[in-house]
Amino acid sequence: MSNTADRAGGGRGEDEADLKTRVEKWLMREMPIIQMHGGTSAVRKANPDTGEVVIELGGGCRGCEVSDITTSNIEAELLTWPEIKEVVMRVPDARESLGGPDQAESIMGIDRTEGGRGDWGPLDATKDSF
């Protein structure tokens, strides 16, 4: 990509918007697997002065077992761009989307123990479980 020509004549805010737009377009074009698997991506920061880019993945990426591979691939590619010096990837895990590790075992009817079955042991219809 020709970065010098892309940024010529623009102000600092335009440079940031330009870098952000180019990274967003690259994500859509080169990483369609994110959207194909129900994930989302957003460029939260693209600072051409410091070379820092912050990308957040969400949706189906939360708790995905291969999200670390996706983030590594994104980071490796973007670090080849001359104007990008640092890539920060954010992917909330599944527990964060439910309120984190301190969240009560049941939230809005979602039972988080034993795969949703609860942790009450064997059921005996002749006895109260309370």
C-alpha positions in Angstrom: 0.0 0.0 0.0 1.2 3.5 -0.8 0.9 5.3 2.5 2.8 8.5 1.6 0.4 9.3 -1.3 -2.6 8.3 0.9 -1.7 10.8 3.6 -0.4 13.7 1.5 -2.1 17.0 2.0 -4.3 15.8 4.9 -4.3 17.2 8.4 -3.7 15.1 11.5 -7.4 14.2 12.0 -7.7 13.3 8.4 -4.6 11.1 8.7 -6.1 9.2 11.7 -9.4 8.8 9.8 -7.6 7.6 6.7 -5.6 5.0 8.6 -8.6 3.8 10.5 -10.6 3.5 7.3 -7.8 1.6 5.5 -7.5 -0.8 8.5 -11.3 -1.3 8.5 -11.4 -2.0 4.8 -8.5 -4.4 5.1 -10.3 -6.3 7.9 -13.4 -6.6 5.8 -11.5 -7.7 2.7 -8.8 -10.0 4.2 -10.6 -11.4 7.3 -14.1 -12.3 6.1 -14.0 -15.3 8.5 -14.7 -12.9 11.4 -18.1 -12.0 9.9 -18.8 -15.5 8.5 -18.6 -16.9 12.0 -20.9 -14.2 13.5 -18.0 -12.1 14.8 -17.6 -8.3 14.6 -14.6 -6.1 14.3 -14.1 -2.4 15.1 -11.0 -0.2 14.8 -11.1 1.7 18.1 -8.0 3.7 17.5 -5.6 4.3 14.6 -2.9 6.9 15.5 -0.6 7.6 12.6 1.7 9.7 14.9 2.5 6.9 17.3 1.7 4.0 15.0 -0.7 2.5 17.5 -3.8 0.6 16.2 -6.4 -0.8 18.6 -8.9 -3.4 17.2 -11.8 -4.9 19.2 -13.4 -8.2 18.1 -16.8 -9.1 19.5 -19.9 -11.1 18.7 -19.0 -14.7 17.8 -15.4 -14.0 18.6 -16.2 -13.9 22.4 -15.0 -17.1 23.8 -14.1 -18.5 20.4 -11.3 -21.1 20.7 -9.5 -19.8 17.6 -9.8 -16.1 18.3 -6.1 -16.1 19.4 -5.1 -17.3 16.0 -7.2 -14.7 14.3 -5.8 -11.9 16.5 -2.2 -13.2 15.8 -2.8 -13.1 12.1 -4.3 -9.6 12.2 -1.4 -8.3 14.3 1.3 -10.0 12.1 -0.1 -8.5 8.9 -0.7 -5.0 10.2 2.8 -4.8 11.7 4.1 -5.1 8.1 2.5 -1.7 7.3 5.3 0.9 7.7 3.1 3.4 9.6 1.9 0.8 12.2 4.3 0.1 15.1 1.9 -1.5 17.6 -1.3 -3.4 17.3 -3.5 -4.0 20.4 -6.2 -6.6 20.0 -9.1 -6.8 22.4 -11.4 -9.9 22.5 -13.7 -10.2 25.5 -14.1 -13.7 26.6 -17.4 -15.4 27.2 -17.3 -14.9 31.0 -16.9 -11.1 30.5 -20.0 -11.0 28.3 -21.9 -12.6 31.2 -20.5 -10.2 33.8 -17.1 -11.7 34.6 -16.0 -14.2 37.2 -17.7 -12.4 40.1 -21.2 -12.6 38.4 -23.8 -14.7 40.3 -24.3 -18.2 39.0 -27.6 -17.3 37.4 -28.1 -14.1 35.4 -31.3 -13.4 33.5 -32.2 -17.1 33.6 -28.8 -18.3 32.3 -27.6 -21.1 34.6 -23.7 -21.1 34.2 -23.1 -24.3 36.2 -22.8 -27.8 34.7 -23.6 -26.8 31.2 -26.9 -25.2 32.1 -28.2 -28.2 34.0 -27.4 -26.8 37.4 -25.4 -28.5 40.0 -28.1 -30.2 42.1 -26.9 -33.8 41.7 -29.3 -36.7 40.9 -33.0 -35.7 40.9 -35.4 -37.5 43.3 -39.0 -36.6 42.5 -40.1 -37.7 46.0 -37.9 -35.1 47.8 -37.8 -31.3 47.8 -34.5 -29.9 46.5 -34.7 -26.8 48.7 
